[in-house]
Amino acid sequence: MTRNLLTPLLAVLAFWNASNDAIAAPQSPNVILIVADDFGWTDLACYGSDFYQSPNIDKLARDGMRFTANYSACTVCSPTRAALMTGKYPARLHITDWIPGQPPENPKLIVPNFTKQLPLEEVTIAERLKEAGYATASIGKWHLGGPDFYPDKNGFDINIAGTHAPEPKPGYFAPYKIETIKQGPIGEYITDRLTNEAIKFIRKNQARPFFLYLPHFAVHLPIQAKKNLIARYEKRLRELGGANQTNAVYAAMIDSLDQSVGRIRNVLSELRIAHNTIVIFTSDNGGRVPTTSNAPLRVGKGSAYEGGVRVPLIIDWPGVTKPGSVSDVPTISMDLFPTILAMTKQSSDPPPANCDGVSLVSILKQEGELPERALYWHYPHYQHYQQGGATPYSAIRRGDHRLIEYLDDSRVELYNLRDDIGEETDIAGAEPELVKTLREDLHAWRKSVGAQMPTKNPKYDPTRPEHPPKKQPVGSK
């Protein structure tokens, strides 16, 4: 009889203790990392666009912190994606060009034989969070190697639409030729489909911590959008009578991307988990010129200049980031790895060897500043086939100054970004001591990370162009 009375009492006590434990130890925050493709620094209204409309992403900025001097790790996509996953400079990983790259026909320099996949021995942010009990999903573009290196081999429980390819095949509308996503109905728009899949993942894992990596294909080529949205922006362009950015199809792609962010945040609110979900929005490199304009930044994707690497970063950490806050501290892709570990309280474990990023938590909490540091880029490749394209170069930003060293003839350019964000006035000749200091710093950094260097091409023909320029599509329906 005593045993019969004791059993339900013990059950009640066990439930009470479990409930108290749950109150004492709240669930670790969810993390949603949204990465747009080829998305320029001024491609959002909250970053200054007078044509593109982005009310949902603008609201994300009003709710969180907007970074005005954030940089991608590279001027093209695959290296930045590798940096996001590992917290390491592309030069350290030897993933320094888009995979597989496209060398010019008659180069002065022979580009190095760079790594064309994310090595499995690298520790990814997904692996770290999965070890901590997180559900993990990669939904969208991968572009870090073939099937043996897909997201499910790199810490993600789920891989939807991620392959070796840089863009959706054959385009943004179903039927898709993407082996890792089930075929959608004819005419389905892939930005919408990725959002649907992301929402399914969120609903399924709402009761446990999750990490959702949502690398949209938008706004990468081909420039394709839904007809009703194109018509809206063609009308808007006529009503404005002129704008810095003028591509209505591209504007419609941004609109669909913005709707995706809004839908995801609405679901978080519906499920009552928005208060415990960190949402991050960024891009893998600058906007493609002439599809968009990155003004006042100089040119765009594929170039050595600010337009190629300065990109949006918005972080909403509910209960922590001050709504509408803005930071002009220079930051870079690799910083998100240690930042996410710190936000999810996983930073007590040793960081991965040679992690190049720093945690932005002190900035997000507005409790301090980052230690003084320089940011670096190393791109030993060519992008001649894009407008404003680059020859092999390395670059450093320290303080307000950014120095670019071209590797074919060792010439340098120096700009004061505080006074000259458009990099119109090269002050290298007026600042020889600063050039010397920054150059020595850059060379020491390249040596420290084992950067691969291009070599002279003995077959180079100076009477021919290195890479005949190709006409780039501006937009299509």
C-alpha positions as CSV (number, residue, x, y, z in Angstrom):
1,M,0.0,0.0,0.0
2,T,2.8,2.4,0.9
3,R,4.6,1.6,-2.3
4,N,1.4,2.4,-4.3
5,L,1.2,5.8,-2.6
6,L,4.9,6.5,-3.0
7,T,5.1,5.8,-6.8
8,P,2.8,8.7,-8.0
9,L,4.5,11.0,-5.4
10,L,7.9,10.3,-6.9
11,A,6.5,10.9,-10.3
12,V,5.2,14.3,-9.3
13,L,8.5,15.2,-7.7
14,A,10.4,14.1,-10.8
15,F,8.1,16.3,-13.0
16,W,8.6,19.3,-10.6
17,N,12.4,18.9,-10.6
18,A,12.4,18.6,-14.4
19,S,10.2,21.7,-14.7
20,N,12.5,23.7,-12.4
21,D,15.6,22.5,-14.4
22,A,13.9,23.7,-17.6
23,I,13.3,27.1,-16.0
24,A,16.8,27.3,-14.6
25,A,18.5,26.2,-17.9
26,P,16.6,27.8,-20.8
27,Q,17.1,26.3,-24.2
28,S,20.1,27.4,-26.1
29,P,19.2,30.0,-28.8
30,N,18.4,29.0,-32.3
31,V,20.5,30.5,-35.1
32,I,19.4,31.3,-38.6
33,L,22.2,32.4,-40.9
34,I,20.8,33.8,-44.2
35,V,23.4,34.4,-46.9
36,A,22.4,36.2,-50.1
37,D,24.5,35.6,-53.2
38,D,26.2,38.5,-55.0
39,F,24.2,40.9,-52.9
40,G,25.7,44.4,-52.9
41,W,26.3,46.7,-50.0
42,T,23.6,49.2,-51.2
43,D,21.1,46.6,-52.4
44,L,18.8,47.3,-49.4
45,A,16.8,50.4,-48.6
46,C,18.3,50.4,-45.1
47,Y,21.8,50.6,-46.7
48,G,20.8,53.5,-49.0
49,S,19.0,52.1,-52.1
50,D,16.5,54.5,-53.5
51,F,14.9,51.9,-55.8
52,Y,15.0,48.4,-54.3
53,Q,12.4,47.8,-51.6
54,S,13.2,45.5,-48.6
55,P,10.8,46.2,-45.8
56,N,11.3,42.9,-44.0
57,I,15.1,43.0,-44.0
58,D,14.9,46.7,-43.0
59,K,12.8,45.6,-40.1
60,L,15.4,43.1,-39.1
61,A,17.9,46.0,-39.0
62,R,15.5,48.1,-36.9
63,D,15.2,45.2,-34.5
64,G,18.9,44.4,-34.3
65,M,22.3,45.8,-35.3
66,R,23.4,46.9,-38.8
67,F,27.1,46.8,-39.6
68,T,28.3,49.5,-42.0
69,A,31.9,48.3,-42.5
70,N,31.4,44.5,-42.9
71,Y,33.4,42.6,-45.5
72,S,33.2,39.3,-47.3
73,A,36.3,37.2,-47.1
74,C,36.7,37.2,-50.8
75,T,35.5,39.1,-53.9
76,V,33.9,35.8,-55.2
77,C,31.7,33.2,-53.6
78,S,33.2,29.9,-52.7
79,P,36.1,31.3,-50.6
80,T,33.7,33.3,-48.5
81,R,31.4,30.4,-48.0
82,A,34.4,28.3,-46.8
83,A,35.4,31.1,-44.5
84,L,31.8,31.3,-43.0
85,M,31.8,27.6,-42.4
86,T,35.3,27.4,-40.7
87,G,36.2,30.9,-39.4
88,K,39.4,30.8,-41.5
89,Y,40.8,33.0,-44.1
90,P,40.4,31.6,-47.7
91,A,44.2,32.0,-48.1
92,R,44.7,29.7,-45.1
93,L,42.3,27.1,-46.5
94,H,43.8,27.5,-50.0
95,I,40.2,28.0,-51.3
96,T,40.9,31.3,-53.0
97,D,38.6,31.3,-56.1
98,W,35.1,30.3,-57.0
99,I,35.0,26.6,-57.7
100,P,36.3,25.4,-60.1
101,G,37.5,28.9,-61.3
102,Q,38.2,30.1,-64.9
103,P,41.8,31.0,-65.7
104,P,42.4,33.5,-68.5
105,E,43.6,32.4,-71.9
106,N,46.8,34.4,-71.9
107,P,47.8,35.3,-68.3
108,K,50.9,37.1,-67.2
109,L,50.8,34.8,-64.1
110,I,49.9,31.2,-63.7
111,V,47.4,30.9,-60.8
112,P,48.0,28.4,-58.1
113,N,46.4,25.0,-58.0
114,F,43.9,25.9,-55.3
115,T,41.7,23.6,-53.2
116,K,38.4,22.9,-54.9
117,Q,36.4,21.6,-52.0
118,L,35.9,22.1,-48.3
119,P,38.2,19.5,-46.8
120,L,36.4,17.1,-44.5
121,E,39.1,17.5,-41.8
122,E,38.0,21.1,-41.4
123,V,35.7,21.7,-38.4
124,T,32.6,23.6,-39.5
125,I,30.2,25.7,-37.4
126,A,27.5,23.0,-38.2
127,E,29.7,20.3,-36.7
128,R,30.3,22.3,-33.5
129,L,26.6,23.0,-33.0
130,K,25.6,19.5,-33.9
131,E,27.9,18.2,-31.2
132,A,26.1,20.6,-28.8
133,G,22.8,19.0,-29.6
134,Y,21.6,21.3,-32.3
135,A,19.5,20.2,-35.3
136,T,21.3,21.4,-38.4
137,A,20.2,22.1,-41.9
138,S,21.7,23.6,-45.0
139,I,19.0,24.7,-47.4
140,G,20.3,26.4,-50.6
141,K,23.5,27.0,-52.4
142,W,26.6,25.0,-51.3
143,H,29.3,25.4,-54.0
144,L,32.1,23.9,-51.9
145,G,32.8,20.6,-53.7
146,G,31.0,17.6,-55.1
147,P,28.9,14.9,-53.4
148,D,31.7,13.6,-51.2
149,F,31.9,17.2,-49.7
150,Y,28.2,18.1,-49.6
151,P,26.7,19.7,-46.4
152,D,25.6,16.3,-45.0
153,K,29.3,15.4,-44.9
154,N,30.1,18.6,-43.1
155,G,27.9,18.6,-40.0
156,F,24.5,19.2,-41.5
157,D,21.6,16.8,-40.8
158,I,19.8,18.0,-43.9
159,N,21.0,19.2,-47.3
160,I,18.4,20.6,-49.6
161,A,19.5,22.1,-53.0
162,G,23.1,22.2,-52.1
163,T,25.5,20.9,-54.8
164,H,28.8,21.8,-56.5
165,A,27.0,24.3,-58.8
166,P,27.2,28.1,-58.4
167,E,23.6,28.8,-59.5
168,P,20.2,27.0,-59.9
169,K,20.0,24.9,-63.0
170,P,18.7,25.7,-65.4
171,G,17.2,28.8,-63.7
172,Y,15.0,30.0,-60.9
173,F,11.8,28.4,-62.1
174,A,10.9,24.7,-61.9
175,P,11.6,22.2,-63.3
176,Y,15.0,22.3,-61.6
177,K,18.0,20.2,-62.5
178,I,19.2,20.0,-58.9
179,E,19.9,16.5,-57.6
180,T,19.4,17.4,-54.0
181,I,15.9,18.8,-54.1
182,K,12.7,17.1,-55.0
183,Q,11.1,18.5,-58.2
184,G,8.6,21.3,-57.6
185,P,5.5,22.1,-59.7
186,I,6.1,23.8,-63.0
187,G,6.8,27.5,-62.5
188,E,7.7,27.3,-58.8
189,Y,10.2,30.0,-57.9
190,I,13.2,28.5,-56.1
191,T,13.5,31.4,-53.6
192,D,10.0,30.6,-52.4
193,R,10.7,26.9,-52.4
194,L,13.9,27.2,-50.2
195,T,11.8,29.3,-47.9
196,N,9.1,26.6,-47.7
197,E,11.7,24.0,-46.9
198,A,13.3,26.3,-44.2
199,I,9.9,26.8,-42.6
200,K,9.3,23.0,-42.5
201,F,12.6,22.5,-40.8
202,I,11.8,25.2,-38.2
203,R,8.4,23.7,-37.4
204,K,9.8,20.3,-37.1
205,N,12.6,21.4,-34.7
206,Q,10.8,24.1,-32.8
207,A,11.1,22.3,-29.5
208,R,14.9,21.9,-29.7
209,P,17.8,24.2,-30.5
210,F,18.5,24.4,-34.3
211,F,21.0,25.9,-36.7
212,L,19.5,26.8,-40.1
213,Y,22.0,27.8,-42.8
214,L,19.9,29.4,-45.6
215,P,22.2,30.4,-48.5
216,H,19.8,31.6,-51.1
217,F,20.8,31.4,-54.8
218,A,19.3,34.9,-55.2
219,V,20.5,37.3,-56.5
220,H,23.1,35.4,-58.6
221,L,22.8,35.0,-62.3
222,P,20.6,34.2,-64.2
223,I,18.7,37.3,-63.4
224,Q,15.1,36.0,-63.3
225,A,12.1,37.0,-61.3
226,K,8.3,36.6,-61.0
227,K,6.4,38.6,-63.7
228,N,4.1,40.4,-61.3
229,L,7.1,41.7,-59.2
230,I,8.9,42.8,-62.4
231,A,5.9,44.8,-63.5
232,R,5.7,46.4,-60.0
233,Y,9.3,47.6,-60.3
234,E,9.0,48.7,-63.9
235,K,6.2,50.9,-62.7
236,R,8.2,52.1,-59.7
237,L,11.1,53.0,-62.0
238,R,8.8,55.1,-64.2
239,E,7.3,56.9,-61.1
240,L,10.7,57.7,-59.7
241,G,11.9,59.2,-62.9
242,G,15.5,58.0,-62.3
243,A,17.5,56.1,-59.6
244,N,21.0,55.0,-59.0
245,Q,19.9,51.3,-59.5
246,T,17.6,50.7,-62.5
247,N,17.3,46.9,-63.1
248,A,13.6,46.0,-62.4
249,V,14.2,42.3,-62.7
250,Y,17.0,42.4,-60.1
251,A,14.7,44.5,-57.9
252,A,12.1,41.8,-58.1
253,M,14.6,39.2,-57.1
254,I,15.5,41.2,-54.0
255,D,11.7,41.6,-53.3
256,S,11.3,37.8,-53.3
257,L,14.4,37.4,-51.0
258,D,13.0,40.0,-48.7
259,Q,9.6,38.2,-48.6
260,S,11.5,35.1,-47.6
261,V,13.0,36.8,-44.6
262,G,9.6,38.1,-43.6
263,R,7.9,34.7,-43.9
264,I,10.6,33.1,-41.7
265,R,10.4,35.7,-39.0
266,N,6.6,35.5,-39.1
267,V,6.8,31.7,-38.4
268,L,9.2,32.3,-35.5
269,S,6.6,34.7,-34.0
270,E,3.8,32.2,-34.7
271,L,5.6,29.4,-32.9
272,R,6.6,31.8,-30.1
273,I,10.3,31.1,-30.5
274,A,11.3,34.5,-32.0
275,H,12.6,35.7,-28.6
276,N,15.1,32.8,-28.6
277,T,16.2,32.9,-32.2
278,I,19.2,34.8,-33.5
279,V,18.8,35.9,-37.2
280,I,21.8,36.9,-39.3
281,F,21.7,38.3,-42.8
282,T,24.8,38.8,-45.0
283,S,26.2,38.3,-48.4
284,D,29.1,36.3,-49.9
285,N,30.6,39.2,-52.0
286,G,29.7,42.5,-53.5
287,G,27.1,43.1,-56.1
288,R,27.7,42.2,-59.8
289,V,28.2,45.2,-62.0
290,P,26.4,46.3,-64.2
291,T,23.5,44.2,-62.9
292,T,23.4,46.5,-59.9
293,S,25.3,49.5,-58.7
294,N,27.3,49.5,-55.5
295,A,27.9,53.3,-55.5
296,P,29.4,55.0,-53.7
297,L,31.7,52.0,-53.6
298,R,34.0,51.3,-56.5
299,V,32.8,48.7,-59.0
300,G,31.8,45.3,-57.6
301,K,32.1,41.5,-57.5
302,G,35.3,40.2,-58.9
303,S,37.2,43.4,-58.3
304,A,40.0,44.4,-55.9
305,Y,38.0,47.4,-54.6
306,E,35.4,48.0,-51.9
307,G,32.5,47.2,-54.2
308,G,33.8,43.7,-54.4
309,V,34.0,42.9,-50.7
310,R,32.0,45.4,-48.6
311,V,28.6,43.7,-47.9
312,P,25.6,44.0,-45.6
313,L,25.6,42.4,-42.2
314,I,22.6,42.5,-39.9
315,I,22.3,40.6,-36.6
316,D,19.2,40.5,-34.5
317,W,19.9,38.8,-31.1
318,P,16.6,39.3,-29.2
319,G,17.1,40.7,-25.7
320,V,20.7,41.6,-26.4
321,T,21.1,43.8,-29.4
322,K,19.7,47.3,-29.0
323,P,17.0,47.8,-31.6
324,G,18.1,50.1,-34.4
325,S,21.8,50.0,-33.4
326,V,24.6,50.6,-35.9
327,S,28.2,49.6,-35.8
328,D,30.9,51.0,-38.1
329,V,33.6,48.6,-36.7
330,P,35.3,46.8,-39.6
331,T,34.2,43.1,-39.5
332,I,34.6,40.1,-41.9
333,S,33.0,36.8,-42.7
334,M,35.2,34.7,-40.4
335,D,33.9,36.6,-37.4
336,L,30.6,34.9,-37.6
337,F,32.0,31.5,-36.5
338,P,33.3,32.5,-33.1
339,T,30.4,34.9,-32.7
340,I,27.8,32.2,-33.1
341,L,29.8,29.9,-30.8
342,A,29.8,32.7,-28.2
343,M,26.1,33.5,-28.6
344,T,25.2,29.8,-28.2
345,K,27.5,29.5,-25.2
346,Q,29.7,27.0,-27.1
347,S,32.8,29.2,-26.9
348,S,34.1,27.5,-23.7
349,D,35.4,24.7,-25.8
350,P,38.7,25.3,-27.5
351,P,38.2,27.2,-30.8
352,P,39.3,25.4,-34.0
353,A,43.0,25.6,-34.7
354,N,43.9,28.8,-36.6
355,C,40.5,30.4,-36.3
356,D,40.9,33.9,-37.9
357,G,37.7,35.4,-36.8
358,V,36.9,37.3,-33.6
359,S,33.7,37.2,-31.6
360,L,31.5,40.3,-32.1
361,V,29.5,39.7,-28.9
362,S,31.0,42.7,-27.2
363,I,29.9,44.9,-30.1
364,L,26.5,43.4,-30.1
365,K,26.1,44.0,-26.4
366,Q,27.7,47.4,-26.8
367,E,30.0,46.6,-23.9
368,G,33.3,47.2,-25.4
369,E,35.4,47.3,-28.6
370,L,37.3,44.8,-30.6
371,P,41.1,44.5,-30.2
372,E,42.9,46.5,-32.9
373,R,43.5,44.4,-35.9
374,A,44.0,44.4,-39.7
375,L,41.8,42.7,-42.2
376,Y,43.3,40.9,-45.2
377,W,42.4,39.6,-48.7
378,H,44.4,37.4,-51.0
379,Y,43.1,36.6,-54.5
380,P,45.8,35.1,-56.7
381,H,43.4,34.7,-59.6
382,Y,41.8,36.7,-62.5
383,Q,38.4,38.1,-63.1
384,H,39.0,39.9,-66.4
385,Y,35.7,38.6,-67.9
386,Q,33.7,40.8,-65.5
387,Q,33.4,44.5,-65.7
388,G,35.9,46.1,-63.2
389,G,37.6,42.7,-62.9
390,A,40.8,42.1,-61.0
391,T,44.2,40.7,-61.8
392,P,45.8,38.7,-58.9
393,Y,46.0,40.9,-55.8
394,S,46.4,41.0,-52.1
395,A,44.9,43.7,-49.8
396,I,45.0,45.0,-46.2
397,R,42.7,47.3,-44.3
398,R,44.1,48.8,-41.1
399,G,42.2,51.6,-39.5
400,D,40.9,53.9,-42.2
401,H,43.4,52.9,-44.8
402,R,43.2,50.1,-47.4
403,L,46.2,49.1,-49.5
404,I,46.0,46.9,-52.6
405,E,49.0,45.1,-54.0
406,Y,48.8,43.8,-57.5
407,L,50.8,40.6,-57.9
408,D,51.6,40.9,-61.6
409,D,53.8,44.0,-61.4
410,S,54.0,44.6,-57.6
411,R,52.3,48.0,-57.9
412,V,50.3,49.3,-55.0
413,E,47.3,51.6,-54.4
414,L,46.4,53.2,-51.1
415,Y,43.1,54.8,-50.1
416,N,41.8,56.6,-47.0
417,L,38.3,55.1,-46.7
418,R,37.2,57.7,-44.2
419,D,37.7,60.5,-46.6
420,D,37.4,58.6,-49.9
421,I,35.0,55.6,-49.6
422,G,34.8,55.5,-53.4
423,E,38.6,54.9,-53.7
424,E,39.0,57.7,-56.2
425,T,42.2,59.1,-55.0
426,D,45.3,56.9,-54.7
427,I,47.5,58.4,-52.0
428,A,50.3,55.8,-52.2
429,G,52.8,58.3,-53.6
430,A,52.1,60.8,-50.8
431,E,52.4,58.2,-48.0
432,P,55.5,56.1,-48.6
433,E,56.1,55.2,-45.0
434,L,52.5,54.0,-44.5
435,V,52.8,52.0,-47.8
436,K,55.9,50.4,-46.5
437,T,54.4,49.5,-43.1
438,L,51.1,48.1,-44.6
439,R,53.0,46.2,-47.2
440,E,55.3,44.5,-44.7
441,D,52.2,43.6,-42.6
442,L,50.5,42.1,-45.6
443,H,53.5,40.1,-46.6
444,A,54.0,38.8,-43.1
445,W,50.3,37.8,-43.0
446,R,50.6,35.9,-46.3
447,K,53.5,34.0,-44.9
448,S,51.8,33.2,-41.7
449,V,48.7,31.6,-43.4
450,G,50.7,29.8,-46.1
451,A,49.1,31.8,-48.9
452,Q,49.6,30.3,-52.3
453,M,51.2,32.7,-54.8
454,P,50.9,32.8,-58.6
455,T,54.0,32.3,-60.7
456,K,55.2,33.9,-63.9
457,N,53.9,32.5,-67.2
458,P,56.8,31.8,-69.5
459,K,54.3,31.6,-72.5
460,Y,52.7,35.0,-71.8
461,D,52.2,36.9,-75.1
462,P,52.1,40.7,-74.3
463,T,50.6,41.4,-77.8
464,R,47.4,39.7,-76.8
465,P,44.9,40.4,-74.0
466,E,45.1,38.2,-70.9
467,H,41.4,37.4,-71.1
468,P,39.1,38.7,-73.8
469,P,36.3,40.5,-72.0
470,K,32.9,38.9,-72.3
471,K,29.6,40.8,-72.4
472,Q,27.7,40.3,-69.2
473,P,23.9,40.0,-69.1
474,V,22.2,42.9,-67.4
475,G,18.8,41.3,-66.8
476,S,16.2,38.9,-68.3
477,K,12.7,37.8,-67.7
